[in-house]
Amino acid sequence: MLRSTSAEIITQVITVTEKLSNEEFARPLAILNGSSIGKNIRHIIEFYDCLLRGYKNGTVNYDAREHNTLLENDKFLATETLEIIKEKIMNSSDKQLTLLVNFSNDEAAVNSIATTVYRELIYNIEHVVHHAAIIKIALKNSFPEVAVPENFGIAYSTVKYAKQQQEEEKLHVQ
């Protein structure tokens, strides 16, 4: 289920990206403090890339991102890379990993935490939802003609809660 949820949300990001011109994708936007939709997409890609590298070598380190500017300036490369990530995620399975984290200015202050592929997929799903919400704000402000998927940028728990609230309202009305 986590793999298919990841694939679903990556597909949403691809769908939105494909609706933009390459110039719109890479354009710095005031509402994003000069960042671009492309930079947010690159950030999503690089977090999944860190997880996939960790899948191979057993260690995930989200601080070891490449910051590949080609991904933030070329929507075609970004969507192609997202398709590859989606395929690799769908072909993965759960296993033990080590997560390296450092929340200090001291580069030697690295913590090792036991984790799993599926736990990191959860993290990446939530991370994409967060960036999708940012992208959605940028789209509505700068490119309002671009339609976004219905629940794009909304946490799965929020979608379920809203649905539950609607069902309860229907019961109270009857």
Backbone as CSV, one residue per row, in Angstrom:
resi,resn,N_x,N_y,N_z,CA_x,CA_y,CA_z,C_x,C_y,C_z
1,MET,0.813,-1.194,0.000,0.000,0.000,0.000,0.865,1.270,0.000
2,LEU,1.932,1.289,0.777,2.792,2.473,0.814,3.435,2.726,-0.543
3,ARG,3.788,1.652,-1.224,4.404,1.821,-2.545,3.401,2.424,-3.511
4,SER,2.166,1.929,-3.503,1.161,2.454,-4.431,0.747,3.876,-4.061
5,THR,0.721,4.197,-2.768,0.428,5.569,-2.351,1.525,6.504,-2.834
6,SER,2.767,6.066,-2.689,3.896,6.863,-3.184,3.774,7.066,-4.691
7,ALA,3.473,6.007,-5.406,3.325,6.101,-6.864,2.184,7.048,-7.230
8,GLU,1.107,6.989,-6.477,-0.048,7.854,-6.744,0.318,9.331,-6.580
9,ILE,1.002,9.654,-5.502,1.340,11.055,-5.259,2.418,11.537,-6.237
10,ILE,3.331,10.667,-6.623,4.325,11.029,-7.636,3.622,11.286,-8.972
11,THR,2.630,10.480,-9.297,1.854,10.678,-10.521,1.163,12.035,-10.502
12,GLN,0.640,12.435,-9.350,0.014,13.757,-9.241,1.029,14.863,-9.526
13,VAL,2.232,14.721,-8.993,3.279,15.723,-9.222,3.640,15.770,-10.709
14,ILE,3.736,14.609,-11.333,4.024,14.546,-12.764,2.918,15.246,-13.556
15,THR,1.672,14.961,-13.216,0.522,15.543,-13.908,0.557,17.068,-13.849
16,VAL,0.825,17.597,-12.672,0.896,19.049,-12.515,2.071,19.613,-13.305
17,THR,3.215,18.967,-13.207,4.411,19.437,-13.900,4.191,19.482,-15.414
18,GLU,3.535,18.479,-15.945,3.303,18.417,-17.390,2.407,19.548,-17.887
19,LYS,1.613,20.145,-17.006,0.711,21.231,-17.402,1.420,22.579,-17.512
20,LEU,2.659,22.626,-17.038,3.427,23.871,-17.069,4.351,23.899,-18.276
21,SER,4.614,25.079,-18.769,5.681,25.202,-19.766,6.997,25.064,-19.020
22,ASN,8.057,24.813,-19.729,9.365,24.709,-19.077,9.741,26.037,-18.408
23,GLU,9.366,27.143,-19.052,9.657,28.464,-18.480,8.891,28.664,-17.173
24,GLU,7.617,28.285,-17.132,6.816,28.416,-15.909,7.367,27.524,-14.800
25,PHE,7.775,26.340,-15.167,8.348,25.376,-14.218,9.578,25.956,-13.523
26,ALA,10.421,26.644,-14.267,11.699,27.135,-13.749,11.646,28.582,-13.254
27,ARG,10.549,29.269,-13.478,10.470,30.695,-13.148,10.512,30.955,-11.638
28,PRO,11.398,31.841,-11.198,11.378,32.253,-9.789,10.069,33.002,-9.510
29,LEU,9.423,32.671,-8.397,8.130,33.270,-8.070,8.208,34.031,-6.751
30,ALA,7.645,35.220,-6.744,7.669,36.042,-5.530,6.973,35.320,-4.374
31,ILE,5.868,34.640,-4.653,5.128,33.963,-3.584,5.939,32.832,-2.948
32,LEU,6.958,32.369,-3.652,7.862,31.333,-3.122,9.201,31.947,-2.711
33,ASN,9.196,33.242,-2.432,10.421,33.945,-2.035,11.547,33.768,-3.049
34,GLY,11.181,33.806,-4.329,12.176,33.696,-5.394,12.505,32.265,-5.783
35,SER,11.926,31.319,-5.097,12.111,29.917,-5.479,11.178,29.630,-6.653
36,SER,11.240,28.422,-7.175,10.387,28.052,-8.304,9.666,26.747,-8.006
37,ILE,8.689,26.454,-8.813,8.033,25.154,-8.716,9.063,24.072,-9.007
38,GLY,9.928,24.320,-9.972,10.973,23.360,-10.314,11.884,23.030,-9.138
39,LYS,12.221,24.026,-8.327,13.071,23.762,-7.158,12.349,22.860,-6.160
40,ASN,11.053,23.047,-6.005,10.280,22.173,-5.119,10.224,20.755,-5.666
41,ILE,10.077,20.628,-6.972,10.059,19.306,-7.601,11.432,18.640,-7.450
42,ARG,12.497,19.400,-7.683,13.846,18.850,-7.500,14.027,18.341,-6.081
43,HIS,13.561,19.109,-5.128,13.679,18.731,-3.718,12.960,17.401,-3.445
44,ILE,11.771,17.242,-3.993,11.018,15.984,-3.864,11.823,14.840,-4.473
45,ILE,12.305,15.049,-5.684,13.072,14.018,-6.391,14.282,13.607,-5.568
46,GLU,14.999,14.569,-5.041,16.242,14.252,-4.346,16.007,13.521,-3.024
47,PHE,14.883,13.760,-2.364,14.586,12.988,-1.158,14.312,11.529,-1.527
48,TYR,13.525,11.307,-2.572,13.301,9.927,-3.021,14.602,9.290,-3.487
49,ASP,15.438,10.068,-4.154,16.729,9.552,-4.611,17.583,9.099,-3.426
50,CYS,17.586,9.873,-2.357,18.335,9.476,-1.150,17.803,8.160,-0.601
51,LEU,16.492,8.010,-0.590,15.905,6.754,-0.114,16.296,5.594,-1.031
52,LEU,16.249,5.802,-2.329,16.584,4.717,-3.258,18.061,4.343,-3.191
53,ARG,18.929,5.330,-3.007,20.350,5.007,-2.800,20.523,4.222,-1.506
54,GLY,19.780,4.616,-0.474,19.819,3.897,0.795,19.290,2.483,0.666
55,TYR,18.326,2.311,-0.217,17.780,0.965,-0.463,18.892,0.044,-0.959
56,LYS,19.775,0.595,-1.776,20.896,-0.196,-2.306,21.987,-0.428,-1.281
57,ASN,22.362,0.645,-0.545,23.537,0.518,0.332,23.223,0.387,1.825
58,GLY,21.935,0.479,2.181,21.536,0.258,3.571,21.538,1.495,4.443
59,THR,21.964,2.644,3.914,22.036,3.869,4.712,21.371,5.023,3.972
60,VAL,20.434,5.691,4.645,19.740,6.840,4.077,20.253,8.100,4.761
61,ASN,20.616,9.083,3.944,21.071,10.364,4.477,20.479,11.462,3.602
62,TYR,19.404,12.088,4.087,18.728,13.119,3.302,19.564,14.396,3.157
63,ASP,20.584,14.542,3.994,21.476,15.695,3.857,22.444,15.534,2.688
64,ALA,22.550,14.331,2.148,23.506,14.047,1.066,22.857,14.205,-0.311
65,ARG,21.984,15.197,-0.442,21.328,15.445,-1.723,22.298,16.112,-2.690
66,GLU,22.044,15.932,-3.976,22.932,16.465,-5.006,22.667,17.932,-5.331
67,HIS,21.460,18.411,-5.120,21.061,19.762,-5.517,21.337,19.993,-7.009
68,ASN,20.828,19.075,-7.803,21.025,19.087,-9.245,20.135,20.138,-9.901
69,THR,20.731,21.254,-10.315,19.956,22.355,-10.887,19.302,21.987,-12.226
70,LEU,19.805,20.972,-12.905,19.150,20.541,-14.146,17.723,20.086,-13.868
71,LEU,17.503,19.419,-12.722,16.170,18.926,-12.372,15.193,20.058,-12.101
72,GLU,15.676,21.192,-11.634,14.781,22.303,-11.315,14.543,23.228,-12.498
73,ASN,15.318,23.043,-13.562,15.187,23.906,-14.735,14.681,23.194,-15.977
74,ASP,14.561,21.890,-15.926,14.133,21.099,-17.087,12.977,20.194,-16.675
75,LYS,11.773,20.616,-16.978,10.595,19.855,-16.545,10.563,18.460,-17.170
76,PHE,11.132,18.310,-18.346,11.133,17.010,-19.006,12.055,16.040,-18.271
77,LEU,13.213,16.507,-17.870,14.119,15.688,-17.079,13.484,15.358,-15.729
78,ALA,12.822,16.337,-15.125,12.178,16.114,-13.831,11.083,15.051,-13.933
79,THR,10.216,15.144,-14.939,9.134,14.158,-15.054,9.683,12.781,-15.416
80,GLU,10.692,12.755,-16.250,11.330,11.472,-16.588,11.936,10.829,-15.333
81,THR,12.589,11.634,-14.516,13.201,11.136,-13.287,12.130,10.662,-12.312
82,LEU,11.024,11.390,-12.219,9.922,10.972,-11.344,9.333,9.637,-11.800
83,GLU,9.233,9.445,-13.106,8.728,8.148,-13.625,9.669,7.010,-13.220
84,ILE,10.958,7.234,-13.317,11.943,6.217,-12.927,11.838,5.929,-11.432
85,ILE,11.720,6.975,-10.632,11.579,6.810,-9.183,10.331,5.994,-8.869
86,LYS,9.236,6.332,-9.525,7.968,5.620,-9.302,8.136,4.130,-9.589
87,GLU,8.782,3.811,-10.681,9.005,2.406,-11.047,9.878,1.696,-10.004
88,LYS,10.945,2.359,-9.565,11.828,1.748,-8.565,11.113,1.552,-7.232
89,ILE,10.295,2.518,-6.854,9.531,2.385,-5.605,8.578,1.193,-5.710
90,MET,7.907,1.066,-6.832,6.956,-0.041,-7.005,7.659,-1.396,-6.989
91,ASN,8.938,-1.438,-7.338,9.690,-2.690,-7.349,10.510,-2.905,-6.075
92,SER,10.319,-2.056,-5.098,11.067,-2.199,-3.846,10.277,-3.049,-2.860
93,SER,10.933,-3.421,-1.795,10.269,-4.128,-0.696,10.812,-3.555,0.606
94,ASP,10.215,-3.954,1.694,10.653,-3.424,2.975,11.918,-4.129,3.437
95,LYS,12.782,-3.387,4.082,13.962,-3.955,4.708,14.530,-2.946,5.689
96,GLN,15.386,-3.410,6.540,16.021,-2.555,7.540,17.013,-1.605,6.872
97,LEU,17.050,-0.371,7.375,17.991,0.639,6.914,18.527,1.389,8.129
98,THR,19.570,2.147,7.904,20.070,3.081,8.901,19.866,4.483,8.356
99,LEU,19.242,5.335,9.156,19.031,6.726,8.788,20.082,7.564,9.495
100,LEU,20.814,8.366,8.727,21.800,9.285,9.294,21.181,10.675,9.331
101,VAL,21.188,11.296,10.518,20.627,12.641,10.660,21.571,13.509,11.473
102,ASN,21.557,14.785,11.155,22.388,15.736,11.882,21.637,17.061,11.937
103,PHE,21.203,17.445,13.125,20.502,18.709,13.304,21.385,19.720,14.021
104,SER,22.675,19.614,13.801,23.645,20.460,14.480,24.555,21.120,13.448
105,ASN,25.184,22.214,13.846,26.198,22.829,12.983,27.498,22.042,13.007
106,ASP,27.622,21.161,13.976,28.798,20.306,14.107,28.636,19.122,13.150
107,GLU,29.444,19.095,12.097,29.314,18.037,11.090,29.562,16.648,11.644
108,ALA,30.234,16.545,12.757,30.521,15.244,13.364,29.360,14.745,14.227
109,ALA,28.352,15.573,14.441,27.240,15.216,15.328,26.148,14.458,14.586
110,VAL,26.534,13.396,13.927,25.599,12.579,13.154,25.002,11.505,14.059
111,ASN,23.700,11.355,13.960,23.009,10.302,14.696,22.616,9.208,13.727
112,SER,22.759,7.959,14.156,22.316,6.805,13.372,21.058,6.263,14.015
113,ILE,20.023,6.102,13.196,18.738,5.635,13.691,18.289,4.454,12.849
114,ALA,17.847,3.402,13.512,17.308,2.251,12.791,15.967,2.638,12.181
115,THR,15.779,2.274,10.939,14.536,2.574,10.239,14.287,1.464,9.228
116,THR,13.262,1.633,8.409,12.961,0.668,7.351,12.604,1.430,6.071
117,VAL,12.611,0.727,4.979,12.205,1.322,3.708,10.785,1.865,3.822
118,TYR,9.875,1.075,4.389,8.488,1.521,4.471,8.328,2.730,5.378
119,ARG,9.074,2.800,6.455,9.001,3.979,7.328,9.480,5.213,6.565
120,GLU,10.502,5.054,5.753,11.009,6.180,4.967,10.078,6.524,3.807
121,LEU,9.333,5.551,3.307,8.309,5.867,2.302,7.229,6.750,2.925
122,ILE,6.847,6.446,4.175,5.875,7.288,4.873,6.404,8.720,4.956
123,TYR,7.649,8.841,5.367,8.264,10.163,5.473,8.234,10.884,4.123
124,ASN,8.600,10.180,3.059,8.626,10.795,1.734,7.230,11.172,1.254
125,ILE,6.236,10.359,1.551,4.857,10.684,1.171,4.442,11.990,1.849
126,GLU,4.685,12.084,3.146,4.327,13.308,3.877,5.123,14.509,3.356
127,HIS,6.370,14.268,3.001,7.223,15.321,2.456,6.675,15.826,1.122
128,VAL,6.238,14.923,0.268,5.673,15.321,-1.023,4.372,16.098,-0.809
129,VAL,3.519,15.635,0.109,2.271,16.350,0.378,2.573,17.795,0.784
130,HIS,3.548,17.949,1.645,3.949,19.286,2.098,4.385,20.159,0.908
131,HIS,5.234,19.643,0.058,5.700,20.427,-1.097,4.601,20.610,-2.130
132,ALA,3.705,19.636,-2.244,2.571,19.788,-3.157,1.681,20.940,-2.699
133,ALA,1.521,21.100,-1.386,0.730,22.221,-0.864,1.385,23.549,-1.240
134,ILE,2.700,23.607,-1.146,3.431,24.819,-1.532,3.269,25.072,-3.027
135,ILE,3.420,24.017,-3.818,3.272,24.128,-5.273,1.860,24.588,-5.624
136,LYS,0.867,24.059,-4.915,-0.524,24.433,-5.170,-0.751,25.923,-4.916
137,ILE,-0.176,26.440,-3.841,-0.268,27.876,-3.554,0.356,28.675,-4.699
138,ALA,1.520,28.241,-5.153,2.197,28.931,-6.251,1.367,28.880,-7.527
139,LEU,0.784,27.734,-7.810,-0.031,27.596,-9.017,-1.253,28.498,-8.967
140,LYS,-1.965,28.466,-7.843,-3.180,29.287,-7.732,-2.857,30.773,-7.822
141,ASN,-1.687,31.174,-7.339,-1.284,32.572,-7.363,-0.719,32.987,-8.716
142,SER,0.155,32.168,-9.299,0.895,32.563,-10.500,0.371,31.953,-11.799
143,PHE,-0.254,30.788,-11.702,-0.746,30.091,-12.891,-2.143,29.529,-12.612
144,PRO,-3.129,30.409,-12.351,-4.456,29.938,-11.937,-5.171,29.087,-12.978
145,GLU,-4.726,29.152,-14.221,-5.354,28.349,-15.274,-4.960,26.879,-15.192
146,VAL,-3.947,26.563,-14.393,-3.478,25.175,-14.263,-4.350,24.453,-13.235
147,ALA,-5.063,23.444,-13.703,-5.905,22.646,-12.814,-5.026,21.651,-12.048
148,VAL,-5.330,21.472,-10.786,-4.578,20.513,-9.967,-5.498,19.367,-9.570
149,PRO,-4.940,18.181,-9.349,-5.760,17.066,-8.892,-6.514,17.441,-7.610
150,GLU,-7.669,16.863,-7.425,-8.592,17.260,-6.359,-7.942,17.386,-4.983
151,ASN,-7.185,16.406,-4.559,-6.612,16.415,-3.210,-5.115,16.701,-3.197
152,PHE,-4.638,17.347,-4.233,-3.223,17.681,-4.356,-2.811,18.599,-3.207
153,GLY,-1.788,18.189,-2.474,-1.284,19.008,-1.384,-2.096,18.924,-0.106
154,ILE,-2.963,17.950,-0.018,-3.773,17.753,1.188,-3.409,16.399,1.783
155,ALA,-3.108,16.381,3.063,-2.715,15.142,3.736,-3.831,14.103,3.638
156,TYR,-3.441,12.860,3.505,-4.408,11.777,3.383,-5.341,11.732,4.588
157,SER,-4.820,11.991,5.781,-5.660,11.986,6.982,-6.691,13.118,6.923
158,THR,-6.332,14.254,6.360,-7.256,15.377,6.224,-8.353,15.052,5.224
159,VAL,-8.007,14.400,4.134,-8.994,13.991,3.133,-9.999,13.029,3.767
160,LYS,-9.488,12.046,4.523,-10.376,11.084,5.186,-11.270,11.773,6.210
161,TYR,-10.714,12.700,6.977,-11.475,13.417,7.988,-12.596,14.228,7.342
162,ALA,-12.282,14.942,6.267,-13.287,15.749,5.574,-14.418,14.870,5.033
163,LYS,-14.047,13.727,4.509,-15.053,12.794,3.989,-15.956,12.295,5.116
164,GLN,-15.352,11.980,6.240,-16.104,11.528,7.405,-17.057,12.633,7.889
165,GLN,-16.579,13.877,7.907,-17.417,15.000,8.330,-18.607,15.175,7.396
166,GLN,-18.388,15.019,6.099,-19.477,15.129,5.129,-20.520,14.047,5.339
167,GLU,-20.061,12.825,5.614,-20.986,11.715,5.861,-21.797,11.952,7.124
168,GLU,-21.155,12.481,8.161,-21.874,12.777,9.395,-22.893,13.887,9.199
169,GLU,-22.536,14.895,8.395,-23.493,15.979,8.091,-24.711,15.446,7.375
170,LYS,-24.516,14.526,6.450,-25.640,13.921,5.720,-26.568,13.196,6.675
171,LEU,-26.012,12.507,7.648,-26.822,11.798,8.640,-27.629,12.760,9.488
172,HIS,-27.060,13.906,9.851,-27.751,14.885,10.691,-28.842,15.619,9.920
173,VAL,-28.668,15.764,8.608,-29.654,16.454,7.779,-30.875,15.580,7.575
174,GLN,-30.691,14.282,7.516,-31.802,13.366,7.234,-32.684,13.190,8.391
